[in-house]
Amino acid sequence: MADSSRLKATVFVGGLDMAVTQQTLYHAFLPFGDIVEVNLPKPELPSSKEPHRGYGYVEFEHAEDARDAIDNMDRSEMYGHVIKVAQAKPQKDQTEGLGSKTAIWEQEGWLAKHAVSEEDRQAAGNAEAPSDQRPMDPMQGLEGLDEAGPKPA
């Protein structure tokens, strides 16, 4: 199955109680269609006593089943917690965006959006300062001022 169609058939389930298991989630969402996979991400720290991070993903066989699950399960209650069920979003690339360890101006996405070719740079330089004129003196027009501030009326 293509990644985009897999993503459309996957729902995010947030606000889960720590007692919820993959099997619990599987049985809760089974009435909406055939389930391909249930995933409860583990905590980042291996020393953590938590079984999962409090959210999970349920991938259905068909995108229509995922939409039905969202319509019926969003803001429902599971183990005393109100759960949030929404369309899953693609995972953010760790090398892109503000959370990465690469400077923003060195990232491919930023470069593609903001890069200026050398030809454009030269054309802009030629348009700004015609070569036959000298640059204007920044002190020009200030000869008569002997003190700072507005002139008295």
Secondary structure, DSSP 8 states (H G I E B T S, - for coil): --HHHHHHTEEEEES--TT--HHHHHHHHGGGS-EEEEE----SSTT---SS-SEEEEEESSHHHHHHHHHHHTT-EETTEE-EEEE------TTSSTTSSS-GGGSHHHHHHH---HHHHHHHHHHHS-TTS----TTTT-TT--SSS----
